[in-house]
Amino acid sequence: MKIKLNYLILILFPAIFVAQDKYQSNLEDLLLGSNTEYRKKWDVKHYDLIIEPDFKNKYIKGSNTIKFQNKGSKIIQIDLKEPMKIDSIFSLKNRVVPFNKQGNFYYLDISVLNNEDNINNELTIYFSGKPIIAKNAPWDGGWIFTKDRSGKDWMSVACEGIGASIWYPCKDYLGDEPDEGMTLTIITDDDLKGIGNGKLIKYWKELNKNYFKWQVINPINNYNIVPYIGEYVNFSDEYKGEKGILELSYWVKPYNLNKAKQQFIQVKKMLEAFEYWFGPYPFYEDGYKLIESPYLGMEHQSAIAYGNRYRNGYLGEDRSGTGIGLKWDFIIIHESGHEWFGNNISNADIADMWIHEAFTTYSETLFIEYYFGKQMANKYIIGQRKNIINDIPIIGTYQIHKKGSQDMYDKGANMIHTIRQIIDNDQLFRDIMRGLNKEYFHQTVTTKQIEDYISRKAGIDFSKIFDQYLRTIKIPELTYYIKDNLLYYKWSNVVQDFSMEINTSIGKIKPSRNWKSKKINVDNKYLYVDENYYVKVVNTNN
């Protein structure tokens, strides 16, 4: 059954969920994942978020002042998942803003702002409650209330996928980031510190409470805004990069300080390699931080969560099975790669999350190539294929907050590696990587924009290759046989009009879905295909 959003909007007040229960979850997915009628006519400019957690009661309270431009809305949608709740809302001029709660969505009547400046409207939303607790952060999402090794309270949140509205009220839509950044004030008890994104612009004490105010001046994904609260010590450094001096700041547990000083040496190496491949670090103004977290890691913009236990590899393991992944710290390299793909270039719909994960997974290969050479890099990316499951397509379902297969990581990276082989020009490939980060600097994008850019800059139509790897679970099969010194070959298991040039033991060939033939040396009994292409080879002679 298709539910017409325009019809639902007409009955928002007083009850949007009048549909039968079996359709309610579909409706919630639609309202969370799409640019609804009550989202598209207002644009978020800035968040001013204040948060105070209560460790003992697993409770948080705070406020979010949202600066926005109104483009004609009288009712706007704000998202906040139960059991969190909005307590009250006030305008810039202290007018009470009425609202109607419908499940995890709030509909605000902002007609009271008609006499205020539509360009610089502000609403302050007060909220409180017991947030969803993560069972297995960062994968399932939620707040983390735990103790560190010294018995000190330790709190944070991870909400990629599930959405930032699990803990604070916002426009939880990936296509609209606060253009002017945000501030995050963290209120803590005792000797606990509150660490946030960007730079610390103010610290003060009031009524036995500590106040830490952090500022980000660049656009930022909602789910990247994260507080870390606990006993921390800080050390700092700087990196001389393509845009000047980048401030590096590290917040770790006191008992891990010496380990951190040794392990975090890798940060400068990462920055050197990624600035070479992708262009300048995208957030010089906000600095770069690693913050020890009570979970493995996340790419929180300018405040990366680090929980890899100061080991190389992925918790001491190598995801590629080659041993090469043990030469560097997976969380430092991978999560930092997201600063370019995920935080600088951000998908507007979670269905396109491959843009974040495929390029970032491939950044691991590029890091290896920069320091250890192409042969080892190729071995690593090929080794990652063992993780591919080909269960569902990489691209998810649009406008219902549904991402695609986890293959967006390793299969997506191998698709990029395959495209690189077809381009067969490493300088041009590097120019494309840097060009993407310049063309879409601090923007939200669609898959089509990324596909079209790569095809245009490479001078090669990759549309069918993207269709094959992103929109199907089929792996291209190069089917061939040899008879009377002739090689017969074609692509099987491919989409309509698929054609891809590939390097083989007899040179480059460009099969299509139809049989082609080529004269070969009498001694050739087998065709060997460059394994850097992610394809299967089927010899029908056998």
N, C-alpha and C positions, 0 to 999 in steps of 0.2 A: 504493500500500500504506500502510495506517495502522499506525504503530508505537505500541503501548500503552506509555506511560511507566511505569505501575505494574509491568508485567511486566519491563521493562528494569531497574527498580530492584532487583528480586529477584536479578538476576545481576550486580550491580555489582562484587562481589568474587568472583573476581579480575578479571573481564573484561566491561566494559560494552559494548565494541564487537565483540560476537560476531556481530552482524548482517552481512549481506553488504556488501561494499565500496560498492556502488552506493547503499546507504542510509545510509552513515556520515555524509555531509555533512548529510543531513536530520536525523539524530540530533544532530549537533553544533549545528545551528541550533536545534533544540528545547531542548537543554540550556542553551544560551546565552540564548535569548529568552523562556523561560517560567519561571514560579515553581514550580520542580520540588519534588518531595517533600523534597529535601535543601536547599531554600532557605526554604520557607515557614514553617518552625518555629523560625526564629531571626531576630532583628532587629538590624541593625547600629546601634550607638550612636555609635561614634567610631573614626576612623582616626588612628594616629600613624605617619606614613610618613617614613622616612629614605632618601635616595637619594644615591649617589655615582657620577657618570659618569666613564668613562675615554675621553677624546676620541680618543687615538691608536689604541686598539683597538676603538673603537665598542662599548663594553662598559659595562654598568651593574650595580651591586650595591646591596643595601640591605635594609631590613626594614620590615614593616608590622605594627604592633600593633593588633589589632582588638578593640575592646570591644563586647560584644554581649549581648543578652538571649536566653537559650535558652528555647524554649517547648515543649520535649519531644524535641528531636533527640538522637540518639546518633551520627549521621553527618551531617556538613554538607559542602556543595559549595563549594569555592573555585576561582576561575577564574584561569588564567594561561596565555597563549598561547605555544606554542613559537616560537622557540628559547629563550625565557626558561624558567627552571626554579626550583622551590622546593627549597632545600637542606635546611632543617630547620624544625621547628615546636616551640615550647615554650609551656607554659601559664603563667599568672600565678605559679603556685607552682613554676615551673621543671620541671614534668613534661614528658617527651618525648611529643609527640602523634603517634601513627602515622598514616600517610596512604597512600592508593593512588592512583597517577597513571593516568589514562585519557585519553590525548590531551591536550587543552587544559584538562582538568578534574581536580581533585584532590578526593578524598573523605577527609575527616578523621574519625578515630574519636575523638570527644570524650567517650567514656564515662569516660575518665580524669579528667574534670572533675566527676564526680558529687558529690564531696565539696566542691566549690567553690561559690561564690555564683552561682546561675543568672542573677541579675539583672545582675551585673557580671563576667561571664566575660571573660577576656582571652586572646588567643592572639598570640604574636609569631612571624611568619613571615619567615624569612630567604630571600632570593631573589637570583638573579644570572643573567647571560647577555648575549648580543648581541641586542638587541631588533629587531623589524621596523623597517627603515629606510623612511621615507616617500619615495616617488618624486616625488610632486607634492602636498606638504602645502599646505593642510589637507584636500584632497579625498580622498586615498587613505588617509591616516592612517599614523602611525608616528613614530619618533624622527628628529630632524634634527641632524646633525653637520656644521657648515659653518664658514666663516670670515667675519668681517665685513670691511668695507672696509679696516680697518687691519691685517688679517691675524690678528686675535685669534680664538681658539676661540669658537664660538657654538653653543649647544645648546638644544633644547627638544623638545616633543612635541605632536602634535595627534591626538586619538583619538576624536572624535565619530563615531558610526556603527560603526566597527570595535570600539570598546570599550576601556575603560581597562586591561583585562587583557592588552593587548599589551605592557604594561611593568611592571605591579605586581600582586601577588595581591590579589584583592578579591572581594566578592560583586558580580559584574558584571551586576547586574539593576537596570534603571532604576526599578523600583517600590520600591526600598529604599535610601534615602539615609541617611548617618550623621546621626541626629537631633541629636547634640551637636557636629556639625562635625568638624574634623580639625586636626592639626598636620602641617606638612611641613618637615623639616630637609634642607637642601641642602648637600652638602659639595663644596667647590671647591678647585682648585689656584691658586697664584700670586695674581694680582690680580683674578681673576674673581669676580664677584658672583653669588649665587643668589637669584632673585626668585620668590616664590610667592604664593599667594592669601592674602587677609586682611591681617593686620598683623604686622610683624616684632616678635617678643617677646623674641628673644635672639640675640646674635651673639658668637662667640668664635673664637679660634684655638687649634689643637692639632696638634702635630707637623707644622707647616708647611701645615696645611689650614685653610680657612675654613669656619665653620659658621654657617648662616643658618636660624633657626627661625621659621616663619610659622604663624599661627593663624587659623582660621576658626571662629567660634562658632555659625554658622547651618548648617542642613542644606545639603548640596552634592552635585550630581551627580558620580559617579565620574569622568566624562570631563572635568569642569571642573577637576579637581585637576592642575595643570601647573607644572613648574619651568621657569624661563628662566635660562640660565646664560651669562654673557659679561661683557664690559667695559661697564658701565653707569654713567651719572650720573643723579642724582635731583634733581627739584625738586617742590615741593608747593604746594598752595593749599587753600582751603576753600570750601564752598558752604553758604549759609544756606537750608535747605530746610524742608519741611513737618514734619520730625521734629527740627529743630535744626541743629547744625553737622555737615556731612559732610566728612570728610577726603578730599582729592584728592591722589593721589601719582602721579608720572610717572617712568618709568624708560626712558631712551633712550640711544642711542649718543652718545658725546661729540661726534662731528663733526656730529650732527643737533640739538644742544641748542637752538640759536637757532631753527631751523625748528619744533621741537616747541613751544617757548614761544609761537610765533605760532599754529600750527595748533590746539593744544589749548585755545585760548580757546573753541572751539566746545563744549567739555564742559559748561560752565555753561548755555549756551543749550539744549543737549539736556536737561539735568536739569530746567530750568524747564518746558520743553514737556511732557516725559514725566510729571513729577509732576502737571501739570495734567490730562493725559488719563488716567493710569493710577494715580495715587496716589503716596504716598511711595516713594522709592527703597527697595527691600526689604532692604538690607543695610547700614544706617547703622553698625552695630557693627563691621563688617569693613572699612569704607571703600570707596573707589572708586579703581581704578588703571588706567592705560593703560601697557602694557609693549611696547616695540618688539620685534618678533618677526621671525624669518627666514622668515616666510610671511605671506600677505595679512592674515589676521585670524581670530579665533575669540572666542566669547562666554564665555571662562573667568571664572567668577563672581568678582567683585571684583578681577580681574586680567586684564583684556581684552587679548588679543593684537592689536597694531597693526602692520601692515606695508603701509600704503597710500601710503608714500613721500611723506607730507606734501603730498598733493594733494587737492583737492576731487574729488567724483565717485568712481567705482569705478576706481582706478588712472588717474584722469584722464578716464575715459569716463562717459557717462550711460546707465544701463541702460534708461531710459524713452525715449530718443531725442528728448526734448523740450527739452533744455538746462537744465531745472530742477534736475536732479540734480547739476549742476556748481556749485550755490550752496552746497554743504555737503559735508563729508567722509563718504563712505558708511560707512566702517568705524566711525568714531566713533558715528554715529547708529544704524546697523543693529545692530552688535554690542552696543551699550549697551541697545538696545531689548530684547534677550534677558534683561537683568537682571530684567525683569518677566515676559516670556513665554519660558520656557525654564529660567530659574534660580529665579525665585519660583514660578511655576506650571510644573510639569514633567510631561511625559507619562510614564505608567507603562510604556508599551509603545512601542517605536520605530515601530510601525505608525501611531501617532497623532502623529507628529512635526509634522504640520501645525499643531498647537497652538503649537509653538515658532515655526515659520517663517511661517505666514500672518499671525498677529497682529504679529510683528516686522516683516515686510515692510510691513504696513499702517502701522506706526509711522512709517515714512518719510513717508507721505502726511500723517499727523497732525502731524508736525514741520513740514512745509511749510505746512500750513494755519495753524499757530500763528504763524508768522513772515511768511508771504507771502500768506496768504488762501486761501479755499476754491476760487476759480477756478483758481489755479495748482496746488493740491493735486489737484483733479479731473483736470486735464490730465495730471499726472504718473501717477496710478494708471491712467488709461486708456491712456497710453503704454506702461505695463508689459505690456499684453496681447500685445504683439508677441513676448514671450518664452515664451508658453504653447504647449505642444506637444501636449497631450491624448493622451499615449501610453498611460498606464495610470492607474487611479484614484489619487487623492491619498492615501487611506488604504491602508496596506500590509496584509500578512498577519499576524495576531496570533499571538503566542507562538512565533515562529520567527525573531525578530530580523530582520524584513524590512520596510523602510520603503517608502512609496509613491512616486509620481512626484515629480520635481523641481518639478512644477506646484504643489506645496504652498506655494511662495513666491508667485509672481505670480498664479496662478489663485486660490489661497487668499485672498490679499489682496483680489482683485476680488470674491470671494464675500462677504467681510466688508463691502466697500464697497456691494455690492448690498443686503445685509441692512440696512445703515444707511439706504439710500434708502427701504426699505419701512417701517422704524420712523418715519422722517420727523420726528424730534425729536432734535436734536443734544444737548440737555441730557440726555435719557434715554439716548442712546447713550453719552455720556461717563459717566453714572452706571453703566452696565453694564460699561464698561471698568474703572472704578475698583472696582466691586463684585466683579468676577472676581478682582482681585488681593487684595481683602480676604477674600472668601469662601474662596479656596483659597491663602491665604498660606502659603508654605513647604510646599506639598503636592505630591504626585504625583497626577495625575488621568487620567481617561479622556475620550474624545471625548463619550460620552453625558453626562457631568457638565457639560461645557462647553455642549453643545447644549441640554440641559434648562435650564440657568441662563439662557441668552440668551432662550429662548422664554418662560420664566416671567416674567422681569423686563420683557420687551417686551410681554407680553400677546398675543403672536402665535405660533402654532404654526409653527416654521420646520423641522420635522422633514423634510418632503419636499424643501425647498430644500437642506438639508444632504445628504440622500441624493443629490440631483441633482449637486451640485458636488463632493462628497467621494468618492462611491462609484461614479460613472459618469464616462465621458469625453465625455458628451453635453452640448452647450451648448443651453439652451432656445431654441427657435425660435418667435417670435411670427409666426404665419402669418395673413395677412389678405387680404381683397379688398373692393372697394367696388362696390356695384351698387344703382342706384335710390335714391341718398342713404342707403343703409344700409351700415354697416361690419360685415363679418362677420370674426370673429377667434377664434383658439384657440391654445393651446400645442401645439407638436409637438416630437418628439424629447425627450420628458420621461418621468420615471418615473410609475408608476401613482399617481393621486390628486394629481398635482402641480397647484398653483394658486398664482399669485403676482401680487400687485397691482403695476402698473407705471404710471409717469407718461408720458403721451403728449401730442401736440399738441392733442388734444380733451379733455384732462383725464385723471384716473386711471381705469384700467379694470382688471378682474380676470379675465383669461382663465382657462379651464380646458382640459382635454383635449378638450372638446366645443365645437362651434361656438356662439358667441353673436353677437348682433347689436345694433347701436345706431344710432339715427338721427343723421345728421350734416348739416352745412351742405352745400348743393349745390356750393359752391366747393372743397370738400375732395377732392383727387384722390389724396393720399398721406397716410399716417399716419407721423408722426415720433415716434420713441421717445427718451426721455431716455437719452443714451449713458452715463450713470453706472451703468446697469444692465448687467451682463455677460450679454447675450443677443444672439441674431441675429434679424434682421427679414426675413421673406420675404413679398414682395408677389406673390400669384399672379395679379394683373391683368397683370403684365408677362410 
